[in-house]
Amino acid sequence: MKTLFIRLIGFWSVLLWSAGLVVAAESFPSKPITIVVPFAPGGATDAVARIYADNMSKTLGQPVVVQNMTGAGGTVGSRYVMRAKPDGTTILIGNLGTHVASLGLFANPGYDPVTDFKAVSLIASIPMFVVAKKSLPVKNFREFVTYLKEHPGQLSYGTAGIGSTAHLTCLYLEKLVGSQAQHVPYAGTGPALSALLGQHIDYVCDAAGAIVPQIQAGAVNGLVVTTRERLTALPDMPTSIEAGYPEFIVYGWIIIFAPKDTPNSVITILGDALAKAAKDPEVRDKILAAGSELPRIQDLGPQAAAKLLNQEIERWIPLMKSAGIRPE
């Protein structure tokens, strides 16, 4: 009898919890929404999150705030959102580091990037740049590749750490050209850029953001952008296709994720708000001015985002393994 009573209590608890989610979904959003950025303020990912948050506040009629929660390559903030109440009020900015590289870096990141979250939508693609220090004796990307091949293991590049988008991009470049360089990991993209400006490293594979104004000012030697088309912010910079390396297409994508049990109706509302923001001219201008790209119409929504995530896992995890990176 006691066992039956305990089971009934458990049953009614689950039923009430489910009913609470249904009510929350029907009234969503009824309170402020937090977008967790699992990285420090000031980076490209943080900037994109804030641009979208401002627009979503107007669309949803509730404050949408950005909360930075750093640690362990973005896994601290990701775990926080995974455990959050699945009512749509706590969502995550996820990227290549949090949802792909984490699988190759950590034996137990504390979450499964695919099954512990629901993808809401891709919100931006961040182009990657190969940028050299001013004193490196190369004028363009072709000359850089030749120089890299002629000096195997002698050049150095800086990144935000092992498994970062910048690190994976540089590894991919090494694989394509058949040469290696010395990896110098820093505590973030800011210190890596400072090292480049100070001539302490030879080049970086950096994402759009703080590097763009440095390229525009001529403080560094911008060699190539890893995109299909030239960027509005840097119309004179050739793409990797134009430079003769069509395989060297790399984007640092940003996807909004929600906890796995978030109702589909809430996912739809969030997705619609994100899509509306992506079509807003003011959002578009800000994203493009920062050197990033907005998603194409066919790339919006949960299904497209989930498909992109699976494709990126298949692309990058084997590369990490071949580079000798093992989960710890």
C-alpha positions in Angstrom: 0.0 0.0 0.0 2.8 2.4 0.9 4.6 1.6 -2.4 1.4 2.3 -4.3 1.0 5.6 -2.5 4.5 6.7 -3.4 3.9 5.8 -7.0 0.7 7.8 -7.0 2.5 10.8 -5.6 5.2 10.5 -8.3 2.6 10.2 -11.0 0.7 13.3 -9.9 4.0 15.2 -9.5 4.9 14.5 -13.1 1.4 15.3 -14.2 1.4 18.6 -12.4 4.9 19.4 -13.8 3.7 18.7 -17.3 0.6 20.7 -16.8 2.7 23.6 -15.6 4.8 23.5 -18.8 1.6 23.5 -20.9 0.3 26.6 -19.0 3.7 28.3 -19.4 3.8 27.5 -23.1 0.3 29.0 -23.6 1.2 32.2 -21.8 4.8 32.5 -23.1 6.4 34.9 -22.7 5.0 36.2 -19.4 8.4 37.2 -17.8 11.9 38.3 -18.9 14.1 36.0 -21.0 17.8 35.4 -20.4 20.2 34.6 -23.2 23.2 32.9 -21.6 26.4 33.7 -23.5 29.0 31.2 -22.1 31.9 33.4 -22.9 33.3 36.8 -21.8 31.8 40.0 -23.0 33.3 41.8 -26.0 33.6 38.9 -28.4 31.8 38.4 -31.7 29.4 35.9 -30.2 28.5 38.3 -27.3 28.0 41.2 -29.8 25.6 39.1 -31.9 23.6 38.0 -28.9 23.1 41.6 -27.7 22.0 42.8 -31.2 19.3 40.0 -31.2 18.3 40.6 -27.6 17.4 44.2 -28.2 15.2 43.3 -31.1 13.5 40.4 -29.4 12.6 42.5 -26.5 10.4 44.6 -28.8 8.9 41.6 -30.6 8.1 39.5 -27.5 7.1 42.4 -25.2 9.4 41.2 -22.4 13.0 42.2 -21.5 15.5 40.0 -23.2 18.8 40.2 -21.3 22.2 38.8 -22.0 24.1 37.0 -19.2 27.7 36.1 -19.6 28.7 32.9 -17.8 32.3 31.9 -18.6 34.3 28.8 -17.9 35.7 25.6 -19.4 35.4 26.5 -23.0 31.7 27.5 -22.7 30.6 24.3 -21.0 29.8 26.0 -17.6 27.2 28.2 -19.2 25.9 25.3 -21.3 25.4 23.1 -18.3 23.5 25.9 -16.6 21.0 26.2 -19.4 20.7 22.5 -19.7 19.5 22.3 -16.1 17.3 25.4 -16.4 13.5 25.2 -16.2 12.4 24.3 -19.8 10.0 27.2 -20.2 11.8 29.3 -22.7 13.0 31.9 -20.3 16.6 30.7 -20.2 18.2 30.0 -23.5 21.8 29.5 -24.7 24.1 30.9 -27.3 25.9 27.8 -28.6 28.7 27.6 -31.1 31.4 25.3 -32.5 33.2 25.3 -29.2 30.2 24.5 -26.9 28.5 22.0 -29.1 31.2 20.3 -31.2 34.7 20.9 -29.8 33.5 20.0 -26.3 33.0 16.4 -27.5 36.6 16.2 -28.6 38.1 18.0 -25.6 36.2 16.6 -22.6 35.5 13.0 -21.7 32.4 14.3 -19.8 31.5 17.9 -20.7 28.4 17.4 -18.5 25.9 17.4 -21.3 25.2 15.8 -24.7 25.1 18.7 -27.3 22.6 16.8 -29.4 20.2 15.2 -27.0 20.2 17.6 -24.0 19.1 20.7 -26.0 16.6 21.7 -28.6 18.0 23.8 -31.4 15.9 27.0 -32.0 17.6 28.6 -34.9 20.9 29.6 -36.5 21.2 33.4 -35.9 24.5 34.3 -37.5 27.6 32.9 -39.3 30.9 34.4 -38.3 33.5 34.4 -41.1 37.0 33.4 -40.2 40.1 35.4 -41.3 43.7 34.5 -41.8 45.6 37.5 -40.6 49.3 37.9 -40.4 51.6 40.3 -38.5 52.7 43.4 -40.4 56.3 42.3 -40.6 55.7 38.8 -42.1 57.1 39.0 -45.7 53.9 38.1 -47.6 51.5 40.3 -49.6 48.6 37.9 -50.1 47.3 34.5 -49.1 49.0 32.6 -51.9 52.4 34.0 -50.8 51.5 33.2 -47.2 50.8 29.5 -48.0 54.1 29.3 -49.9 55.9 30.8 -46.9 54.2 28.5 -44.5 55.3 25.5 -46.6 58.8 26.8 -46.9 59.1 27.2 -43.1 57.5 24.1 -41.6 57.1 24.3 -37.8 58.7 27.7 -37.7 55.7 30.0 -37.8 53.4 30.5 -34.8 49.7 31.2 -34.6 47.6 32.3 -31.6 44.1 31.2 -30.6 41.6 31.4 -27.8 42.6 27.9 -26.8 42.6 24.3 -27.8 39.4 23.4 -29.6 38.4 27.0 -30.2 37.0 27.9 -33.6 40.2 29.7 -34.3 42.3 26.6 -33.4 40.2 24.3 -35.6 40.4 26.7 -38.5 44.1 26.8 -38.3 44.3 23.0 -38.0 42.1 22.7 -41.1 44.4 25.1 -43.0 47.4 23.1 -42.0 45.7 19.9 -43.3 44.8 21.6 -46.6 48.3 23.0 -47.4 50.2 20.1 -45.9 52.4 22.1 -43.5 52.4 22.7 -39.7 53.0 25.7 -37.4 53.3 26.1 -33.7 50.1 26.6 -31.8 50.1 29.3 -29.0 46.9 29.1 -27.0 45.8 32.2 -25.1 43.0 32.9 -22.5 40.9 34.5 -25.2 40.7 36.1 -28.6 41.7 39.5 -27.1 45.1 38.3 -25.8 45.8 36.5 -29.1 45.1 39.6 -31.1 47.3 41.7 -28.7 50.1 39.2 -29.3 49.7 39.5 -33.0 49.7 43.3 -32.8 52.8 43.1 -30.7 54.5 40.9 -33.3 54.8 38.0 -30.8 53.1 35.5 -33.1 53.1 35.3 -36.8 49.4 34.9 -37.6 45.9 34.1 -36.4 42.8 32.4 -37.8 40.4 34.8 -36.1 36.6 35.3 -36.2 35.0 38.6 -37.2 34.8 41.0 -34.4 37.7 42.9 -32.9 39.9 41.8 -35.8 37.8 43.7 -38.4 38.7 47.2 -37.3 42.4 46.2 -37.0 42.3 45.0 -40.6 40.5 48.2 -41.7 43.1 50.3 -40.0 46.0 48.4 -41.5 47.4 47.4 -38.2 47.6 43.8 -39.3 47.8 42.1 -42.7 44.4 40.7 -43.6 45.1 37.8 -46.1 41.8 36.0 -46.7 38.3 35.5 -45.5 36.9 31.9 -45.4 33.6 32.7 -47.0 31.8 32.1 -50.3 31.4 35.8 -51.1 33.2 39.0 -50.1 32.1 40.8 -46.9 30.3 44.1 -46.7 32.7 45.2 -43.9 35.8 44.3 -45.9 34.9 44.5 -49.6 38.5 44.4 -50.8 39.5 41.2 -49.0 39.5 38.2 -51.3 37.7 35.0 -50.3 39.4 31.7 -50.0 37.7 30.6 -53.2 39.2 33.6 -55.0 42.6 32.8 -53.4 42.6 29.3 -55.0 41.5 27.3 -51.9 37.7 26.6 -52.4 37.8 23.8 -49.7 38.8 26.4 -47.1 35.3 27.5 -46.2 34.9 27.9 -42.5 32.2 29.7 -40.5 32.0 30.2 -36.8 28.2 29.7 -36.5 25.9 30.8 -33.6 22.8 28.8 -32.8 20.2 29.5 -30.1 19.5 26.4 -27.9 16.9 25.7 -25.3 16.7 22.9 -22.7 15.5 19.6 -24.2 12.0 19.6 -22.6 11.1 23.1 -23.8 7.6 22.8 -25.4 7.6 23.0 -29.2 5.1 25.9 -29.1 7.7 27.9 -27.1 10.4 26.9 -29.6 8.2 28.2 -32.4 7.6 31.6 -30.7 11.3 32.0 -30.0 12.2 31.0 -33.6 9.6 33.4 -35.0 11.1 36.3 -33.0 14.6 35.4 -34.1 13.5 35.2 -37.8 11.8 38.6 -37.5 15.0 40.0 -36.0 17.1 38.6 -38.8 14.9 40.4 -41.4 15.0 43.7 -39.5 17.2 46.2 -41.5 18.7 47.6 -38.3 19.8 44.2 -37.1 21.1 43.4 -40.6 23.2 46.5 -40.8 24.7 45.9 -37.3 25.5 42.3 -38.0 27.1 43.1 -41.4 29.0 46.0 -40.0 30.6 43.7 -37.4 31.8 41.4 -40.3 29.3 38.6 -39.6 26.6 37.2 -41.9 22.9 36.6 -41.4 21.5 33.2 -42.1 19.8 32.4 -45.3 16.0 31.8 -45.2 16.6 28.1 -45.7 19.0 28.0 -42.7 16.5 29.4 -40.2 14.5 27.2 -37.8 15.0 24.1 -35.6 15.4 21.5 -38.3 18.1 23.4 -40.2 20.0 24.2 -37.0 19.9 20.6 -35.9 21.1 19.4 -39.3 24.0 21.9 -39.2 25.0 20.8 -35.8 25.2 17.1 -36.9 27.2 18.1 -40.0 29.7 20.1 -37.9 30.2 17.2 -35.5 31.0 14.9 -38.4 33.4 17.4 -39.9 35.4 18.5 -36.9 35.7 15.6 -34.5 37.7 13.5 -36.9 40.0 16.4 -37.5 40.6 16.9 -33.8 41.4 13.2 -33.4 43.8 13.3 -36.3 45.6 16.3 -34.7 46.1 14.2 -31.6 43.5 16.0 -29.4 42.1 13.5 -27.0 39.2 14.0 -24.5 40.3 14.5 -20.9 
